[in-house]
Amino acid sequence: MDVFDVIRTRRSIRRFTDKPVEDEKLHTILEAVRHSPSWANFQCCRFVVVRDPSVKEKISELSYVENFFSPLGYKANPAKKGIAEAPVVIVACADPKQSGTLWDQPYYMTDVGIASQTLMLAARALGLGTVFVGVFEEEKIRSLLKVPSNIRIVGLFPLGYPAEEKTGASPRKPLSESVFYESWE
Ligand SMILES: Cc1cc2nc3c(=O)[nH]c(=O)nc-3n(C[C@H](O)[C@H](O)[C@H](O)COP(=O)(O)O)c2cc1C
């Protein structure tokens, strides 16, 4: 698959088989993530790799924020089960002080976002699946994983071999709705 095929065919995967993720593949993904660009190359991102089933189970239980999903029609985070069943959960964190803020825009979120896309594309290229999970109880996961108070936890990435087949691209707005040439109008 070339890079465009990987981009086009990546989908959020929320169900996983129990086939373990090979150490080499995990390392390849983390190594790809390491190459992601960041604000002034300060490299604010940090990752906690969790394989312990009991810890993954607890993270899964914490993948909610009170009343967040009910207006969307979900009782729980759609990724909840997948977090517990994936052989690996990567917890993406950042040290905001090691990134920039300009015009009220905190670029550590951008740094983690870029690293996250690298992670998801690298996983896809290796035949693995994952999903960006952004809804969780940050403080409870912080104490579970002993993440220092100056570090933000930005995303959870259950990682494993897909147990669901997703064919076709996700629905997206046409370019005509999102791209303007020369000026906004
Ligand atoms: C910042 C961010 C947070 C997300 N949080 C969640 C989440 O908490 N639970 C979940 O099941 N999916 C989550 N998603 C996945 C999106 O729902 C998914 O990317 C979107 O529906 C498009 O589907 P696709 O990834 O298959 O193209 C998140 C995605 C992003 C980018």
PDBQT file of the ligand as one rigid body, heavy atoms in Angstrom, charges set to zero:
ROOT
HETATM    1  C1  LIG A 201      -9.932  13.844  18.625  1.00  0.00    +0.000 C 
HETATM    2  C2  LIG A 201     -10.751  12.592  18.398  1.00  0.00    +0.000 A 
HETATM    3  C3  LIG A 201     -11.415  12.016  19.474  1.00  0.00    +0.000 A 
HETATM    4  C4  LIG A 201     -12.152  10.840  19.274  1.00  0.00    +0.000 A 
HETATM    5  N1  LIG A 201     -12.737  10.239  20.368  1.00  0.00    +0.000 NA
HETATM    6  C5  LIG A 201     -13.405   9.061  20.193  1.00  0.00    +0.000 A 
HETATM    7  C6  LIG A 201     -13.939   8.372  21.314  1.00  0.00    +0.000 A 
HETATM    8  O1  LIG A 201     -13.830   8.794  22.475  1.00  0.00    +0.000 OA
HETATM    9  N2  LIG A 201     -14.583   7.196  21.093  1.00  0.00    +0.000 N 
HETATM   10  C7  LIG A 201     -14.705   6.655  19.838  1.00  0.00    +0.000 A 
HETATM   11  O2  LIG A 201     -15.278   5.572  19.713  1.00  0.00    +0.000 OA
HETATM   12  N3  LIG A 201     -14.186   7.291  18.751  1.00  0.00    +0.000 NA
HETATM   13  C8  LIG A 201     -13.547   8.452  18.901  1.00  0.00    +0.000 A 
HETATM   14  N4  LIG A 201     -12.981   9.094  17.812  1.00  0.00    +0.000 N 
HETATM   15  C9  LIG A 201     -13.060   8.465  16.470  1.00  0.00    +0.000 C 
HETATM   16  C10 LIG A 201     -14.037   9.212  15.540  1.00  0.00    +0.000 C 
HETATM   17  O3  LIG A 201     -15.346   8.932  15.958  1.00  0.00    +0.000 OA
HETATM   18  C11 LIG A 201     -13.781   8.748  14.086  1.00  0.00    +0.000 C 
HETATM   19  O4  LIG A 201     -12.480   9.113  13.704  1.00  0.00    +0.000 OA
HETATM   20  C12 LIG A 201     -14.791   9.362  13.115  1.00  0.00    +0.000 C 
HETATM   21  O5  LIG A 201     -16.089   8.890  13.380  1.00  0.00    +0.000 OA
HETATM   22  C13 LIG A 201     -14.442   9.054  11.651  1.00  0.00    +0.000 C 
HETATM   23  O6  LIG A 201     -14.398   7.649  11.429  1.00  0.00    +0.000 OA
HETATM   24  P1  LIG A 201     -13.087   6.953  10.825  1.00  0.00    +0.000 P 
HETATM   25  O7  LIG A 201     -11.959   7.178  11.821  1.00  0.00    +0.000 OA
HETATM   26  O8  LIG A 201     -13.422   5.493  10.684  1.00  0.00    +0.000 OA
HETATM   27  O9  LIG A 201     -12.758   7.592   9.518  1.00  0.00    +0.000 OA
HETATM   28  C14 LIG A 201     -12.238  10.259  17.987  1.00  0.00    +0.000 A 
HETATM   29  C15 LIG A 201     -11.546  10.849  16.923  1.00  0.00    +0.000 A 
HETATM   30  C16 LIG A 201     -10.801  11.993  17.120  1.00  0.00    +0.000 A 
HETATM   31  C17 LIG A 201     -10.035  12.572  15.951  1.00  0.00    +0.000 C 
ENDROOT
TORSDOF 0
